[in-house]
């Protein structure tokens, strides 16, 4: 298609007019002046425009790198914080378990101490009761002995009165007592 268009232009008068205008009026001085202006424009752009443009691009690139690095650092810091949180949580659970264990041990010790104290108090009360019973028993025995001895004396008194009222019985009793006294 391009070839057909070029062929069409060759055959057309327009082509010859354009070619004649472009190449027919070619001026070497104008060409050199345009080249010098173009090179001056490139030099000025390089000196004044390229440097700020490149600096801005480099600055932007550096900002992006810094932002990426900051994001990576923040991610690492978050991971560290998460691991620290996990560690702190683990330590707190261990401490809680230790406190609960200590509390259970203390409760068991208090219960055991209370049982031991209750047993000691019970044994003390039993000993006191036994002592009181023994004391009461001894008092009752002493009272019983006193009553028995009083009864025995009263019986002996009555017997002696009865025996001593009879002369013959008195003589027998005195002889018997003398006989017993000799034997001892």
C-alpha positions as CSV (number, residue, x, y, z in Angstrom):
1,X,0.0,0.0,0.0
2,X,2.9,2.3,0.8
3,X,4.4,1.5,-2.5
4,X,1.1,2.2,-4.3
5,X,1.0,5.6,-2.5
6,X,4.6,6.4,-3.4
7,X,3.8,5.4,-7.0
8,X,0.8,7.6,-6.9
9,X,2.9,10.5,-5.6
10,X,5.5,10.0,-8.4
11,X,2.9,10.3,-11.0
12,X,1.2,13.2,-9.5
13,X,2.2,16.8,-9.9
14,X,2.0,17.3,-6.2
15,X,5.0,15.1,-5.7
16,X,7.1,17.1,-8.0
17,X,6.0,20.3,-6.3
18,X,6.7,19.1,-2.8
19,X,10.0,17.6,-3.9
20,X,11.0,20.8,-5.6
21,X,10.0,22.9,-2.6
22,X,11.9,20.7,-0.2
23,X,15.0,19.9,-2.1
24,X,14.8,22.6,-4.6
25,X,15.1,25.4,-2.2
26,X,17.6,23.6,0.0
27,X,20.0,26.0,1.6
28,X,23.2,24.8,3.3
29,X,23.5,27.8,5.5
30,X,19.9,27.4,6.8
31,X,20.7,23.7,7.5
32,X,23.8,24.5,9.5
33,X,22.0,27.2,11.4
34,X,19.2,24.9,12.3
35,X,21.7,22.2,13.3
36,X,23.6,24.7,15.6
37,X,20.3,25.8,17.1
38,X,19.3,22.2,17.7
39,X,22.6,21.4,19.3
40,X,22.3,24.6,21.5
41,X,18.9,23.5,22.5
42,X,20.1,20.0,23.4
43,X,23.0,21.6,25.4
44,X,20.7,24.0,27.2
45,X,18.2,21.2,28.0
46,X,21.1,19.0,29.2
47,X,22.6,21.8,31.3
48,X,19.4,23.2,32.8
49,X,16.5,20.8,32.3
50,X,17.9,17.3,32.3
51,X,19.6,17.6,35.7
52,X,16.5,18.9,37.6
53,X,14.4,16.3,35.8
54,X,16.8,13.5,36.6
55,X,17.2,14.8,40.2
56,X,13.5,14.8,40.6
57,X,13.3,11.2,39.2
58,X,16.1,10.1,41.4
59,X,14.6,11.8,44.4
60,X,11.3,10.1,43.7
61,X,13.1,6.7,43.2
62,X,14.9,7.3,46.5
63,X,11.7,8.2,48.2
64,X,10.0,5.0,46.9
65,X,13.0,3.0,48.1
66,X,12.9,4.6,51.5
67,X,9.2,4.0,51.7
68,X,9.6,0.4,50.8
69,X,12.5,0.0,53.3
70,X,10.3,1.7,56.0
71,X,7.5,-0.7,55.2
72,X,9.8,-3.6,55.4
73,X,11.2,-2.4,58.7
74,X,7.7,-1.8,60.0
75,X,6.8,-5.4,59.0
76,X,9.8,-6.8,60.7
77,X,9.0,-4.6,63.8
78,X,5.4,-5.9,63.8
79,X,6.8,-9.5,63.6
80,X,9.1,-8.7,66.5
81,X,6.2,-7.2,68.5
82,X,4.0,-10.2,67.7
83,X,6.8,-12.6,68.9
84,X,7.3,-10.4,72.0
85,X,3.5,-10.4,72.6
86,X,3.5,-14.2,72.3
87,X,6.5,-14.5,74.6
88,X,4.9,-12.1,77.2
89,X,1.6,-14.0,76.9
90,X,3.5,-17.3,77.4
91,X,5.3,-15.9,80.5
92,X,2.1,-14.6,81.9
93,X,0.4,-18.0,81.5
94,X,3.4,-19.6,83.2
95,X,3.3,-17.1,86.1
96,X,-0.5,-17.5,86.4
97,X,-0.1,-21.3,86.6
98,X,2.7,-20.9,89.2
99,X,0.5,-18.6,91.2
100,X,-2.4,-21.0,91.0
101,X,-0.1,-23.9,92.0
102,X,1.2,-21.9,95.0
103,X,-2.4,-21.0,96.0
104,X,-3.4,-24.6,95.8
105,X,-0.4,-25.7,97.9
106,X,-1.1,-22.9,100.4
107,X,-4.8,-24.0,100.6
108,X,-3.8,-27.7,101.1
109,X,-1.2,-26.6,103.7
110,X,-3.8,-24.5,105.5
111,X,-6.3,-27.4,105.4
112,X,-3.7,-29.8,106.7
113,X,-2.7,-27.4,109.4
114,X,-6.3,-26.9,110.4
115,X,-6.8,-30.7,110.5
116,X,-3.7,-31.2,112.6
117,X,-4.7,-28.3,114.9
118,X,-8.2,-29.8,115.2
119,X,-6.7,-33.2,115.9
120,X,-4.4,-31.7,118.5
121,X,-7.3,-29.8,120.1
122,X,-9.4,-32.9,120.0
123,X,-6.6,-34.9,121.7
124,X,-6.1,-32.2,124.2
125,X,-9.9,-32.1,125.0
126,X,-9.9,-35.9,125.3
127,X,-6.9,-35.7,127.6
128,X,-8.7,-33.0,129.6
129,X,-11.9,-35.1,129.7
130,X,-9.9,-38.2,130.8
131,X,-8.2,-36.1,133.5
132,X,-11.6,-34.7,134.6
133,X,-13.1,-38.2,134.6
134,X,-10.1,-39.5,136.6
135,X,-10.4,-36.6,139.0
136,X,-14.1,-37.2,139.4
137,X,-13.5,-40.9,139.7
138,X,-10.9,-40.3,142.4
139,X,-13.3,-37.9,144.2
140,X,-16.1,-40.4,143.9
141,X,-13.8,-43.1,145.2
142,X,-12.7,-40.9,148.1
143,X,-16.3,-40.1,148.9
144,X,-17.2,-43.7,148.6
145,X,-14.4,-44.7,150.9
146,X,-15.4,-42.0,153.4
147,X,-19.0,-43.2,153.3
148,X,-17.9,-46.8,153.6
149,X,-15.6,-46.0,156.5
150,X,-18.4,-43.9,158.2
151,X,-20.8,-46.8,157.7
152,X,-18.2,-49.3,159.0
153,X,-17.6,-47.1,162.0
154,X,-21.3,-46.8,162.6
155,X,-21.8,-50.5,162.2
156,X,-18.8,-51.2,164.5
157,X,-20.2,-48.7,167.0
158,X,-23.5,-50.4,167.0
159,X,-22.0,-53.8,167.3
160,X,-19.6,-52.7,170.0
161,X,-22.5,-51.1,171.9
162,X,-24.4,-54.2,171.7
163,X,-21.4,-56.4,172.5
164,X,-20.3,-54.1,175.4
165,X,-23.7,-54.1,176.9
166,X,-23.3,-57.8,177.5
167,X,-20.6,-58.6,180.1
168,X,-19.9,-62.1,179.0
169,X,-19.6,-61.0,175.4
170,X,-17.2,-58.2,176.5
171,X,-14.9,-60.6,178.2
172,X,-14.9,-62.9,175.2
173,X,-14.1,-60.0,172.9
174,X,-11.3,-58.8,175.1
175,X,-9.8,-62.2,175.3
176,X,-10.1,-62.6,171.5
177,X,-8.4,-59.3,170.9
178,X,-5.6,-60.1,173.3
179,X,-5.2,-63.4,171.5
180,X,-5.0,-61.7,168.2
181,X,-2.6,-59.1,169.6
182,X,-0.2,-61.8,170.7
183,X,-0.2,-63.4,167.3
184,X,0.8,-60.3,165.4
